[in-house]
Amino acid sequence: MNQEANIDSRLRWQCRRGMLELDELLHGYLEHHYAQADAREQGAFRTLLTFPDQELFDYFFGAVAPADPKLCNVIEHIRRAAGT
């Protein structure tokens, strides 16, 4: 297995969450936008995947924003892409 496929399978696995809403957002971004994103946004996305589900849910659907502007940018990109 080449390195790109390994990264892709690892990211797919990390996008599997305990909340269907998060699964859909994260997988949608990974499938349709991740490959075209620049290295900075890809890094922010991988960082997002380290957060617990409830925190991610609050970032995407609550009135909470992370302190890191790079995370805010990727969250907004994901939300726009999903139409939320």
C-alpha positions in Angstrom: 0.0 0.0 0.0 1.4 3.4 -0.9 1.7 6.2 1.6 -1.1 8.3 0.1 -3.6 5.4 0.3 -2.5 4.7 3.9 -3.0 8.3 4.9 -6.4 8.2 3.2 -7.5 5.1 5.0 -6.3 6.5 8.3 -8.2 9.7 7.8 -11.3 7.8 6.8 -11.1 5.9 10.0 -10.6 9.0 12.1 -13.7 10.6 10.4 -15.8 7.8 11.9 -17.4 9.4 14.9 -20.1 8.6 17.4 -22.5 11.2 15.9 -24.0 10.8 12.5 -23.9 14.5 11.9 -20.2 14.6 12.4 -19.6 11.5 10.3 -21.4 13.2 7.4 -19.6 16.5 7.7 -16.1 15.1 8.1 -16.5 12.4 5.4 -18.0 14.8 3.0 -15.1 17.2 3.4 -12.6 14.4 3.1 -14.2 13.0 0.0 -14.8 16.2 -1.9 -12.4 18.9 -0.6 -9.5 17.6 1.4 -7.3 16.7 -1.7 -7.7 20.2 -3.1 -7.0 22.0 0.1 -3.6 23.5 0.8 -1.2 22.0 3.3 -2.3 24.4 6.0 -6.0 23.5 5.7 -5.2 19.8 5.5 -3.2 20.1 8.8 -6.0 22.0 10.5 -8.4 19.2 9.4 -6.2 16.5 10.8 -6.0 18.5 14.0 -9.8 18.7 14.2 -9.9 15.0 14.0 -8.1 14.8 17.4 -10.9 16.6 19.2 -13.6 14.7 21.1 -17.1 14.4 19.4 -18.9 16.8 21.7 -16.3 19.6 21.2 -16.5 19.1 17.4 -20.3 19.2 17.6 -20.2 22.4 19.5 -17.8 23.9 16.9 -20.0 22.9 13.9 -23.5 23.4 15.4 -23.1 25.5 18.6 -22.1 29.0 19.2 -18.5 27.9 20.1 -15.4 28.7 18.1 -11.9 27.4 18.6 -9.2 29.9 19.5 -7.0 28.9 16.6 -8.0 30.8 13.4 -6.7 28.0 11.2 -9.3 25.7 12.9 -12.0 28.3 12.4 -11.2 28.6 8.7 -11.5 24.8 8.1 -14.7 24.6 10.2 -16.2 27.3 8.1 -15.1 25.6 4.9 -16.7 22.3 6.0 -19.9 24.1 7.0 -20.2 26.0 3.7 -19.5 22.8 1.7 -22.2 21.0 3.6 -24.7 23.9 3.4 -25.0 24.3 7.1 
